[in-house]
Amino acid sequence: MEPIYYAAPAAGVLALVFAFWKASWITRQDAGTREMQDIAQLIREGAMAFLAREYKVLAVFVIAVAGLLAVVNSQGRAGQTPLVAAAFVVGAVASGLSGYFGMRVATAANVRTTAAARTGLASALAVAFNGGSVMGMTVVGLALLGLGGLFIVFSQHLFPGASNLMTAINALTGFSMGASSIALFARVGGGIYTKAADVGADLVGKVEAGLPEDDPRNPAVIADNVGDNVGDVAGMGADLFESYVGAIIGAMVLGAGAACIESGHYGPVILPLVIAAGGIVCSILGTFVVRTKEGGNPQLALDAGSFGSAAVMAVATFALARQFWPTNGTELGGKLVTWSDVGIATVIGLGTGVAVGIITSYYCSIGKAPVMSVAEQSKTGHATNIIAGLGVGMRSTALPILFIAGGVIGSAHIAGVYGVAIAALGMLSTTGIQLAVDAYGPIADNAGGIAEMSHQPAEVRERTDRLDAVGNTTAAIGKGFAIGSAAMTALALFAAFAQQANISSIDLTRPTVMAGVFVGGMLPFLFSAMAMSAVGEAAMEMIQEVRRQFREIPGLLEGTAKPDTARCVDISTQAAIKRMILPGAMAVVTPIVCGFLFGPEALGGLLAGCTVCGVLLALFMSNAGGAWDNAKKSFEGGGYKMTDGSLHPKGSDAHKAAVVGDTVGDPFKDTAGPSLNILIKLMSVVALVIAPLIALTN
């Protein structure tokens, strides 16, 4: 066996060793005062308790689905193997472990970021970013170790030879399905948890009682800080884990159709794993660039790391493609594809990802025209604030979609459908540092909450607020990046599904196909309605509980008594676990029912409709929510100065309108919107897994 087969698992081990090194460094940092440590312990206990309860439910789901996969793939049909069930379990476990380890370190880094902020901004940035880098490197490390290890076992030992390659890759698709399944539940459950707590804390604590952000008298404030971790650390980690895996698998499936495979040259199949391995090295190098001087701009430091890694990866891709692609090219999808074509397609994907991130940043950043327009219209009340936010969200879909469409056309023109898949992988190749930058945000947010609750000096909260403001922007960029990568990955998986299901085209004049398109287009709206309703119902329970405690606990509002924070944590946990099951089950069951009842073309229509509407709705919801959030923050601090010269400070009617808009936007940007990424990819992965069976039964 050639040494290159070990590149992916070796890179995975490298990422995990780097993550362990950073985690060890974080634990050695000062954790602050006893009061700070006690508050951080409450946050950690709540976060880990939620994960434990969520994983117990998911364990039952994983065992049941693995059993079904083993049974339906054990009939001895060509290309099928019950080992797809084993890969499914490994993918689910790897995704769950990445969330567990990432969140343990994030809940250790938050209080240490607060402690570091007592000495300066630069040291606080270092702790928060290193905490995020553990999440990022754990995700890519476990993904590549799992995928690379299984590929070696399947292709070299259990199913050796070119004639058995597709059987090995079919088994590997189970890994992607396992990752996607866990990701959907993690995103939906985490989103319901965090927004139930956030809405309750804001509407009762801030609007009704007039308490500051993260005031220790607010019973829901601990649950709110726990939610930042389960939603934006574990949830986002699981989201990008399955995008990363899905892009690699999609490219490998399409690469298996290359003409050179018959002669024993596995370059098109191995290259996606090698590119992902190179991305890990580039991401690790990028982490060393993220640093700032006292008084500097943390955003510039984070941008230098993420964009610098992408630039190095763009160059490295050409070298890797030249090394592992057939020298004279190979026919793939009816087109001669050379190593330079593959390199160009990957760079197109990288460029598309950066463009979507920059556009998302523009629509969600403080001081930019879209956010200022929402803040401006807050002076005339709640309704105009909400109308302005909806308008910004809708308008923000245009440019990202045009860039994604251009990326698809450009990569397909260069390297066919394989080019689309490799472009999706290019967009995700530096996931390690992209996720590190994204996970930094909730750590900084938690640090600010701990500073407020432990009564730290004003300059400490000012420093954590600076980090948090940058974190809001990086979170918005991360969501845009996740949506863009979801669109490209879904298209790659769609092409892989079509290849496996033996369909060359989809005829829209067929009634079953058009019906599939309509039903697929409806699913993101139904899915979002379920998620939004879950947040609303859970938030009502939280609001009633916070009001009860303010009413029944003597001295709570005066600061002489402590709130029952555990009760609020329990309300969010129960609501999330109970209400995440139905949306997740719908995403898994729908493509199976459609495929076996109406055939592969109807299923293709379903996927097309779901992908188009899902991407647009996700962009709209995420960007509208981001704009509302930063419009609210524009009033905090020194207040917001309108174009007519009037100053509207924190606590003014305009600020209260902005708080309501932000509360409406919370489930948009943190529950329904991000979950749609996983919906469209999970349905595509399920379709890919069952494609060979559908092809045989139709």
C-alpha positions in Angstrom: 0.0 0.0 0.0 1.3 3.4 -1.0 2.3 5.8 1.9 -0.1 8.5 0.6 -3.1 6.4 2.0 -1.9 7.4 5.4 -1.8 11.1 4.7 -5.4 11.7 5.8 -5.4 9.8 9.1 -1.9 11.2 9.9 -3.2 14.7 9.3 -6.1 13.9 11.6 -3.7 12.8 14.3 -1.7 15.9 13.9 -4.8 18.1 14.3 -5.8 16.2 17.5 -2.3 16.5 18.9 -2.4 20.3 18.2 -5.9 20.5 19.9 -4.6 18.6 22.9 -1.6 21.0 23.2 -3.8 24.1 23.0 -6.3 22.6 25.5 -3.4 21.9 27.9 -2.2 25.5 27.5 -5.7 26.8 28.3 -6.0 24.8 31.5 -2.7 26.3 32.8 -4.0 29.9 32.5 -5.3 31.8 35.5 -9.0 31.0 36.2 -9.6 34.2 38.2 -11.4 34.6 41.5 -13.4 32.0 43.4 -16.6 33.8 42.4 -15.7 33.7 38.7 -14.9 30.0 39.0 -18.2 29.2 40.7 -20.1 31.0 37.9 -18.1 29.2 35.2 -18.7 25.9 36.9 -22.5 26.5 36.7 -22.2 27.1 33.0 -20.0 24.1 32.4 -22.3 21.8 34.5 -25.4 23.0 32.6 -23.7 22.5 29.2 -22.3 19.0 29.9 -25.7 18.0 31.5 -27.5 19.0 28.3 -25.0 17.1 26.1 -25.3 14.0 28.3 -29.1 14.0 28.0 -29.0 14.7 24.3 -26.5 12.0 23.6 -28.6 9.4 25.4 -31.5 10.1 23.1 -29.3 10.1 20.0 -27.7 6.8 21.1 -31.1 5.1 20.6 -31.5 6.7 17.2 -28.0 5.7 16.1 -28.5 2.1 17.2 -31.9 1.8 15.4 -30.7 3.4 12.2 -27.5 1.3 12.2 -29.6 -1.9 12.5 -31.8 -0.9 9.6 -28.8 0.0 7.4 -27.2 -3.4 8.2 -30.3 -5.3 7.3 -31.1 -3.5 4.0 -27.5 -3.7 2.9 -27.0 -7.4 3.6 -28.9 -8.8 0.7 -25.8 -9.6 -1.3 -26.6 -7.1 -4.1 -23.8 -5.7 -6.1 -22.0 -2.8 -4.4 -23.8 -3.2 -1.1 -22.3 -4.2 2.2 -23.6 -4.1 5.8 -20.4 -2.3 6.8 -22.2 0.9 5.8 -23.9 0.5 9.2 -20.5 0.3 11.0 -19.3 3.5 9.1 -22.6 5.2 10.2 -21.9 4.5 13.8 -18.3 5.7 13.5 -19.4 8.9 11.9 -22.0 9.5 14.6 -19.6 8.8 17.4 -16.8 11.0 15.8 -19.3 13.9 15.4 -20.5 13.5 19.0 -17.0 13.4 20.4 -15.9 16.5 18.6 -18.8 18.4 20.2 -18.0 17.0 23.6 -14.3 17.8 23.6 -14.9 21.2 22.0 -17.4 22.2 24.5 -15.4 21.0 27.5 -12.5 23.3 26.4 -14.8 26.2 25.6 -16.4 26.1 29.0 -12.9 26.1 30.5 -11.7 29.0 28.3 -14.5 31.4 29.0 -13.6 32.2 32.6 -9.9 32.3 31.7 -10.7 34.8 29.0 -12.4 36.9 31.7 -9.3 36.6 33.9 -7.0 37.5 31.1 -9.1 40.5 30.2 -8.1 42.0 33.6 -4.6 42.4 32.3 -5.3 43.3 28.7 -7.1 42.8 25.4 -4.3 40.9 23.7 -4.1 38.1 26.3 -7.9 37.8 26.4 -7.9 37.3 22.6 -5.2 34.7 22.9 -7.2 32.6 25.4 -10.5 32.9 23.6 -9.1 32.1 20.1 -7.1 29.2 21.4 -10.2 27.8 23.0 -12.0 28.0 19.6 -9.0 26.4 17.9 -9.5 23.3 20.0 -13.0 23.0 18.6 -11.8 23.6 15.0 -8.9 21.1 15.1 -10.9 18.4 17.0 -13.6 18.6 14.3 -11.2 18.2 11.3 -9.0 15.8 13.2 -11.7 13.3 14.1 -13.3 13.7 10.6 -10.1 12.9 8.7 -8.9 10.2 11.1 -12.3 8.5 10.8 -12.6 8.8 7.0 -9.0 8.1 6.2 -8.9 5.1 8.5 -12.1 3.6 7.2 -11.0 4.1 3.6 -7.8 2.2 4.2 -9.7 -0.7 5.9 -12.4 -0.8 3.2 -10.4 -0.2 0.0 -7.1 -2.0 0.9 -8.2 -4.9 3.1 -11.9 -5.7 2.9 -12.6 -4.7 -0.8 -9.3 -4.5 -2.6 -9.0 -3.8 -6.3 -10.5 -1.3 -8.8 -13.6 -3.5 -9.3 -14.5 -3.3 -5.6 -13.7 0.4 -5.2 -17.3 1.6 -5.4 -18.3 -1.0 -2.8 -15.7 0.5 -0.4 -16.9 4.0 -1.1 -20.6 3.0 -0.7 -19.7 1.8 2.8 -17.9 5.0 3.5 -21.1 7.1 2.7 -22.5 5.7 6.0 -19.9 7.8 7.8 -21.3 11.0 6.2 -24.8 10.0 7.1 -23.9 9.4 10.7 -22.2 12.8 10.9 -25.2 14.5 9.3 -27.7 12.9 11.6 -25.9 13.9 14.8 -25.3 17.4 13.3 -29.0 18.0 12.7 -30.1 17.1 16.2 -27.2 19.0 17.7 -28.1 22.1 15.7 -31.8 22.0 16.3 -31.6 20.9 19.9 -28.8 23.4 20.7 -30.7 26.2 18.9 -33.9 25.6 20.8 -32.0 25.5 24.1 -30.1 28.7 23.6 -32.9 30.8 22.2 -35.5 29.7 24.8 -33.1 31.0 27.4 -32.0 34.1 25.5 -35.6 35.2 24.7 -36.7 34.7 28.3 -33.7 36.5 29.7 -34.1 39.5 27.3 -37.9 40.0 27.4 -38.3 39.7 31.2 -34.9 40.7 32.5 -34.0 43.5 30.1 -37.3 44.8 28.7 -39.6 44.3 31.7 -37.3 44.6 34.7 -34.7 46.9 33.1 -31.8 44.8 34.1 -28.4 45.0 32.2 -27.2 42.3 30.0 -25.9 39.2 32.0 -27.1 40.7 35.3 -26.7 38.1 38.1 -30.2 38.8 39.4 -31.7 37.4 36.1 -32.6 33.7 36.7 -32.2 32.9 33.0 -28.7 34.4 32.6 -26.8 31.1 33.4 -29.1 29.2 30.9 -28.4 31.9 28.3 -24.6 31.4 28.7 -25.0 27.7 28.6 -26.9 28.1 25.4 -24.1 30.0 23.8 -22.0 26.8 24.1 -24.5 24.1 23.1 -25.7 26.2 20.2 -22.7 28.0 18.8 -19.9 25.7 19.9 -21.2 22.1 19.8 -23.9 23.0 17.2 -21.7 24.8 14.8 -19.0 22.2 15.2 -21.3 19.4 14.3 -22.6 21.5 11.3 -19.2 22.0 9.8 -18.1 18.5 10.7 -20.8 17.1 8.4 -20.3 19.7 5.7 -16.6 18.8 5.7 -17.2 15.1 5.5 -20.0 15.4 3.0 -17.8 17.5 0.6 -15.0 14.9 0.8 -17.4 11.9 0.3 -19.1 13.6 -2.6 -15.8 14.2 -4.4 -14.7 10.6 -3.7 -17.9 9.1 -5.2 -17.6 11.2 -8.3 -13.9 10.6 -8.6 -14.5 6.8 -8.6 -16.1 7.3 -12.1 -12.8 8.5 -13.6 -11.4 6.4 -16.5 -8.0 6.1 -14.8 -9.5 4.0 -11.9 -9.6 0.9 -14.2 -5.9 1.1 -14.6 -5.3 1.2 -10.9 -4.7 5.0 -10.6 -6.8 6.1 -7.6 -5.8 9.8 -7.8 -9.3 11.3 -8.2 -10.5 9.3 -5.2 -7.5 10.0 -2.9 -7.0 13.6 -3.8 -10.0 14.9 -1.8 -8.5 13.3 1.3 -5.1 14.7 0.5 -6.5 18.3 0.0 -8.3 18.0 3.3 -5.0 16.9 4.9 -3.2 19.9 3.4 -6.0 22.2 4.7 -5.3 21.0 8.3 -1.6 22.0 8.0 -2.6 25.4 6.5 -5.1 25.9 9.3 -2.5 25.1 12.0 -0.1 27.6 10.4 -2.8 30.2 10.3 -3.4 30.0 14.1 0.0 31.4 14.8 -0.8 34.6 12.9 -3.8 35.4 15.1 -2.4 37.9 17.6 -2.8 41.6 18.3 -1.2 44.3 20.3 -2.8 46.2 23.1 -5.3 48.6 21.7 -5.3 46.8 18.3 -8.2 45.5 16.3 -9.0 41.8 17.1 -11.0 41.5 13.8 -7.8 42.2 11.8 -6.0 39.5 13.7 -8.7 36.9 13.1 -9.0 37.9 9.4 -5.3 37.5 8.9 -5.4 33.9 10.2 -8.4 32.8 8.2 -7.7 34.6 4.9 -4.0 33.8 5.2 -4.7 30.1 5.6 -7.0 30.2 2.5 -4.3 32.0 0.4 -1.7 29.4 1.3 -4.1 26.6 0.7 -4.9 27.9 -2.8 -1.2 27.6 -3.7 -0.8 24.2 -2.0 -3.8 22.8 -3.9 -2.1 23.1 -7.3 1.0 21.3 -5.9 -1.1 18.5 -4.5 -3.2 18.1 -7.7 -0.1 18.0 -9.8 1.4 15.3 -7.6 -1.6 13.0 -7.3 -3.6 13.5 -10.5 -2.8 11.4 -13.7 -0.1 13.2 -15.6 -2.0 13.4 -18.9 -5.4 14.0 -17.2 -8.3 11.6 -17.2 -11.8 11.4 -18.6 -14.3 12.2 -15.9 -18.0 12.7 -16.6 -17.4 12.8 -20.3 -14.7 15.5 -20.0 -10.9 15.4 -20.0 -9.8 16.8 -16.6 -6.2 17.8 -15.9 -4.5 18.6 -12.6 -4.6 22.3 -13.3 -8.3 22.1 -13.9 -8.7 20.5 -10.4 -6.5 23.2 -8.9 -8.5 26.0 -10.5 -11.8 24.5 -9.4 -10.6 24.3 -5.8 -9.5 27.9 -5.9 -12.9 28.9 -7.3 -14.5 27.2 -4.2 -12.1 29.0 -1.9 -12.9 32.3 -3.5 -16.6 31.7 -3.4 -16.4 31.0 0.3 -14.5 34.1 1.1 -16.9 36.2 -1.0 -20.0 34.9 0.7 -18.3 35.5 4.1 -17.4 39.1 3.2 -20.9 39.9 1.9 -22.5 38.4 5.1 -20.1 40.5 7.2 -21.3 43.6 5.4 -25.0 42.9 6.0 -24.5 42.1 9.7 -21.7 44.5 10.9 -22.1 47.5 13.2 -21.4 50.7 11.3 -22.4 49.3 7.9 -25.4 50.7 6.0 -27.7 47.7 6.4 -27.4 47.5 10.2 -27.6 51.3 10.5 -30.8 51.3 8.5 -32.4 48.9 11.0 -31.1 51.0 13.9 -32.4 54.2 12.2 -35.9 52.8 11.8 -36.0 51.7 15.4 -36.8 55.3 16.5 -40.4 55.0 15.1 -41.1 51.8 17.0 -41.0 48.0 17.1 -42.9 47.4 13.8 -40.6 49.6 11.6 -37.5 47.9 13.2 -38.9 44.5 12.3 -39.9 45.5 8.8 -36.4 47.0 8.2 -34.7 43.7 9.5 -36.9 41.6 7.2 -35.9 43.8 4.2 -32.2 43.6 5.0 -32.5 39.8 5.3 -34.3 39.4 1.9 -31.9 41.8 0.1 -28.9 40.0 1.5 -29.7 36.8 -0.4 -29.0 38.3 -3.8 -25.2 38.6 -3.9 -24.3 35.4 -2.1 -26.6 33.4 -4.5 -25.0 35.0 -7.5 -21.5 34.2 -6.2 -22.5 30.6 -5.4 -24.1 30.3 -8.9 -21.0 31.7 -10.5 -18.9 29.2 -8.4 -21.0 26.3 -9.6 -20.9 27.3 -13.3 -17.2 28.2 -13.2 -16.0 25.0 -11.5 -18.3 22.8 -13.6 -17.0 24.5 -16.8 -13.4 23.8 -15.7 -13.7 20.2 -14.4 -17.3 19.0 -14.8 -19.4 17.8 -11.9 -16.2 16.7 -10.1 -15.1 20.3 -10.3 -18.3 21.3 -8.3 -17.5 18.7 -5.7 -13.8 19.8 -5.4 -14.9 23.4 -5.3 -17.1 22.6 -2.3 -14.1 20.9 -0.7 -11.9 23.9 -1.5 -14.4 26.1 0.4 -14.2 23.8 3.4 -10.5 22.9 3.2 -9.5 25.3 5.9 -12.4 24.4 8.2 -10.0 24.0 11.1 -9.3 27.7 11.4 -12.7 28.9 10.1 -14.4 27.0 13.0 -11.7 28.3 15.4 -12.7 31.9 14.5 -16.4 31.0 14.8 -16.1 29.2 18.2 -14.1 32.1 19.6 -17.3 34.2 19.6 -19.4 32.3 22.2 -16.2 32.0 24.4 -15.9 35.8 24.3 -19.6 36.2 24.9 -19.4 33.9 28.0 -16.4 35.8 29.2 -18.4 39.1 29.2 -21.3 37.4 31.1 -18.9 36.0 33.8 -17.3 39.5 34.1 -20.8 41.1 34.7 -22.0 38.4 37.1 -18.8 38.4 39.2 -18.8 42.3 39.4 -15.4 42.8 37.6 -14.1 46.4 37.0 -15.7 48.3 34.1 -12.6 48.0 32.0 -12.8 44.2 32.1 -16.3 44.2 30.6 -15.2 46.8 28.1 -12.5 44.5 26.8 -14.7 41.4 26.7 -17.4 43.5 24.9 -14.8 44.4 22.2 -14.0 40.7 21.8 -17.8 39.9 21.8 -18.5 42.6 19.1 -15.9 41.0 16.9 -17.4 37.6 17.8 -20.8 38.7 16.5 -19.3 39.6 13.2 -17.3 36.3 13.0 -20.4 34.4 13.9 -22.3 36.1 11.1 -19.4 35.3 8.6 -19.3 31.8 9.9 -23.0 31.3 9.3 -22.7 32.7 5.8 -19.7 30.5 5.2 -21.6 27.5 6.5 -24.6 28.3 4.2 -22.4 28.7 1.1 -20.5 25.5 1.8 -23.9 23.7 2.4 -25.1 24.8 -1.0 -21.9 23.6 -2.8 -21.7 20.4 -0.8 -25.4 19.6 -1.4 -24.8 20.0 -5.2 -21.8 17.7 -5.0 -23.8 15.1 -3.1 -26.7 15.6 -5.6 -24.3 14.8 -8.4 -23.0 11.8 -6.6 -26.6 10.6 -5.9 -27.4 10.9 -9.6 -24.4 8.8 -10.5 -25.2 6.1 -8.0 -28.9 6.1 -8.9 -28.0 5.8 -12.7 -30.0 8.8 -13.7 -28.4 11.2 -16.3 -31.2 13.9 -16.2 -34.3 14.9 -14.4 -37.4 15.6 -16.6 -39.4 18.4 -15.1 -42.4 17.7 -17.3 -43.0 14.4 -15.4 -45.7 15.1 -12.7 -43.9 13.1 -10.0 -40.7 15.1 -10.5 -42.5 18.4 -10.4 -44.4 17.3 -7.3 -41.0 16.4 -5.8 -39.7 19.9 -6.5 -42.7 21.5 -4.8 -42.6 19.2 -1.8 -38.9 19.7 -1.5 -39.3 23.5 -1.6 -41.9 23.3 1.1 -39.8 21.3 3.5 -37.4 24.1 4.6 -40.5 26.2 5.6 -42.1 23.4 7.5 -38.8 22.6 9.2 -38.3 26.2 10.1 -41.8 26.5 11.4 -41.2 23.5 13.7 -38.0 25.0 15.0 -39.5 28.5 15.5 -42.6 27.1 17.2 -40.3 25.0 19.5 -38.4 28.2 20.5 -41.6 30.1 21.1 -43.2 27.4 23.3 -40.0 26.9 25.3 -39.5 30.7 25.7 -43.0 31.0 27.1 -42.1 28.5 29.8 -38.9 30.4 30.5 -40.7 33.8 30.6 -43.2 32.5 33.1 -40.5 31.0 35.3 -38.4 34.2 35.3 -41.5 36.3 36.2 -42.3 33.8 39.0 -38.9 34.1 40.5 -39.0 37.9 40.4 -42.4 37.8 42.0 -41.9 35.1 44.6 -38.2 35.3 45.7 -37.9 38.2 48.3 -35.0 40.4 47.6 -34.1 39.0 44.2 -34.4 42.3 42.3 -32.7 44.1 45.1 -29.7 41.8 44.9 -30.0 40.4 48.4 -31.2 36.9 47.3 -29.9 34.5 44.6 -32.1 33.2 41.7 -32.8 29.6 41.0 -30.7 29.3 37.9 -30.9 25.5 37.8 -34.6 25.5 37.2 -34.1 27.7 34.1 -31.4 25.4 32.8 -33.7 22.4 33.2 -36.5 24.1 31.3 -34.3 24.8 28.3 -32.8 21.3 28.4 -36.2 19.5 28.5 -37.7 21.7 25.8 -34.7 21.2 23.5 -34.6 17.4 23.9 -38.3 16.9 23.5 -38.8 19.2 20.5 -35.7 18.3 18.4 -36.9 14.8 17.5 -39.7 15.5 15.0 -37.8 17.9 12.7 -34.8 15.5 12.7 -37.0 12.5 11.9 -38.7 14.3 9.0 -35.3 15.0 7.4 -34.3 11.3 7.5 -37.7 9.7 6.6 -38.8 12.0 3.7 -36.2 11.1 1.1 -36.5 7.4 1.9 -40.3 7.5 1.4 -40.1 9.6 -1.8 -37.3 7.5 -3.3 -38.8 4.1 -2.8 -42.4 5.1 -3.6 -41.8 7.5 -6.6 -38.4 6.6 -7.9 -35.0 8.3 -8.2 -36.1 11.1 -10.5 -38.8 12.2 -8.1 -36.3 12.1 -5.3 -33.9 14.2 -7.4 -36.7 16.8 -7.7 -37.3 16.7 -4.0 -33.6 17.4 -3.4 -33.5 20.2 -5.9 -36.5 22.0 -4.4 -35.2 21.6 -0.9 -31.7 22.8 -1.8 -32.9 26.0 -3.6 -35.4 27.1 -1.0 -33.3 25.9 1.9 -30.2 28.0 0.9 -32.3 31.1 0.3 -34.3 30.8 3.5 -31.1 30.1 5.5 -29.4 33.2 4.1 -32.4 35.4 4.7 -32.9 34.2 8.3 -29.3 34.3 9.4 -28.6 37.7 7.9 -31.8 39.3 9.2 -31.1 38.0 12.6 -27.5 39.2 12.5 -28.6 42.7 11.4 -31.2 42.9 14.2 -28.6 41.8 16.8 -26.0 44.4 15.8 -28.7 47.1 15.4 -29.5 46.5 19.1 -25.8 46.7 20.0 -25.5 50.0 18.2 -27.6 51.6 21.0 -25.5 50.1 23.8 -22.4 51.9 25.1 -22.6 55.6 24.2 -26.0 55.3 22.4 -26.9 55.7 18.7 -26.9 59.0 16.9 -29.6 59.2 14.2 -29.1 61.0 10.9 -31.2 63.9 12.3 -28.6 64.4 15.1 -30.7 63.0 17.9 -29.0 60.7 20.4 -30.9 57.6 21.5 -29.1 56.0 24.5 -29.4 52.5 26.0 -32.9 52.3 27.6 -34.5 54.7 25.2 -37.7 53.7 23.3 -35.6 53.2 20.2 -33.3 50.8 22.1 -36.3 48.9 23.4 -37.6 48.5 19.9 -34.2 47.2 18.8 -34.2 44.7 21.7 -37.6 43.3 20.5 -36.2 43.1 16.9 -33.2 41.2 18.2 -35.4 38.8 20.1 -37.4 38.1 17.0 -34.1 37.5 15.1 -32.7 35.2 17.7 -34.4 32.0 16.5 -33.9 33.2 12.9 -30.1 33.3 13.2 -29.4 30.7 15.8 -32.0 28.0 15.4 -33.9 27.8 12.2 -31.4 29.4 9.8 -28.3 27.4 10.7 -30.3 24.2 10.9 -31.4 24.5 7.3 -27.8 23.9 6.2 -27.9 20.5 7.7 -31.4 19.7 6.5 -30.4 20.0 2.8 -27.2 18.1 3.3 -28.7 15.3 5.4 -31.4 14.7 2.8 -28.8 14.6 0.1 -26.6 12.2 2.1 -29.6 9.9 2.9 -30.5 9.9 -0.8 -26.8 9.0 -1.7 -26.8 6.1 0.8 -30.0 4.6 -0.5 -29.3 5.4 -4.2 -28.0 2.0 -5.2 -31.0 0.3 -3.6 -33.4 2.6 -5.4 -31.7 2.0 -8.7 -32.2 -1.8 -8.2 -35.9 -1.5 -7.3 -36.9 0.8 -10.1 
